């Protein structure tokens, strides 16, 4: 199954969570390895749409909030470094929404 490219990717999810240094569960250092930073957050959003959402999604959970899907992908960053990532998406009857991104530690590098 493929999720729609017009999925909701909240700006705040990128600018106030993924791309800023957090004391716990920080992802900004991981993403910075490939050149994704706060000042170019739009590039991360674009790459999620054009690279990640073109990969097949795997259903991992169904709850009262909707269906949760996982997409494994590789992001070629702005500096040519490639990151293996896992992304989580929530699908309801009316929307598909980006939840989070984490390093894919099980990827074949």
C-alpha positions in Angstrom: 0.0 0.0 0.0 1.1 3.5 -0.7 0.1 6.6 1.3 -1.0 9.8 -0.4 1.7 12.4 -1.2 -0.6 15.1 0.1 -0.4 13.7 3.6 -0.4 16.3 6.4 3.1 17.0 7.6 2.8 19.7 10.3 5.4 22.4 10.1 5.6 22.3 13.9 6.5 18.6 13.8 9.6 19.5 11.8 10.6 22.9 13.3 9.7 22.3 16.9 10.5 18.6 17.3 12.6 16.9 14.7 15.1 19.7 13.9 15.7 21.2 17.3 18.0 19.8 20.0 16.0 17.9 22.6 17.2 16.6 25.9 15.5 13.2 25.3 14.9 11.3 22.0 16.7 14.0 20.0 16.6 13.5 16.2 18.2 16.8 15.1 21.8 15.5 15.3 20.9 12.5 13.2 19.1 14.6 10.6 22.0 17.2 10.6 24.4 14.5 9.4 22.6 14.8 6.0 22.3 18.6 6.1 18.7 18.9 7.4 18.6 21.8 9.7 16.0 24.3 11.1 16.8 26.8 8.4 16.0 24.4 5.6 13.1 22.5 7.2 11.1 22.8 3.9 13.7 20.5 2.2 13.0 17.8 4.8 9.2 18.2 4.2 9.7 18.0 0.5 11.9 14.9 0.8 9.3 13.2 3.0 6.7 13.7 0.3 8.8 12.9 -2.7 11.1 10.2 -1.4 9.5 8.6 1.6 5.8 8.6 0.5 6.9 6.8 -2.8 7.8 3.7 -0.7 5.3 1.1 0.4 3.7 1.5 3.8 3.3 -1.4 6.2 0.4 -1.5 8.6 1.7 -1.9 12.1 -1.3 -1.2 14.4 -5.0 -0.4 14.3 -6.4 1.6 17.2 -9.3 3.8 18.0 -7.3 6.7 16.6 -6.8 5.1 13.2 -4.3 2.9 11.4 -0.6 3.3 12.0 1.8 2.7 9.1 5.5 2.4 8.9 7.6 3.4 5.9 11.2 2.5 5.6 13.2 4.7 3.3 16.6 6.3 2.6 16.9 10.0 2.5 19.7 11.5 0.4 20.4 14.7 2.2 21.3 18.1 0.9 25.0 17.4 1.4 24.9 14.0 -0.3 24.9 11.9 2.9 22.2 9.1 2.9 20.2 8.3 6.0 18.2 5.1 6.6 15.0 6.1 8.3 11.7 4.7 9.6 8.7 7.0 9.5 5.4 6.5 11.2 2.1 7.8 9.7 -1.5 7.8 11.1 -4.4 7.2 8.7 -8.0 7.9 9.6 -11.0 7.9 7.3 -10.3 11.5 6.2 -6.6 12.1 6.7 -3.1 10.8 6.5 -0.7 12.5 9.0 3.0 12.3 9.6 3.8 11.2 13.2 7.6 10.8 13.5 10.9 9.7 12.0 13.6 7.7 13.6 16.9 6.2 12.5 16.5 2.7 10.9 19.0 0.8 13.0 18.0 -2.5 11.3 18.8 -1.2 7.8 21.3 -3.0 5.6 24.0 -0.4 5.2 
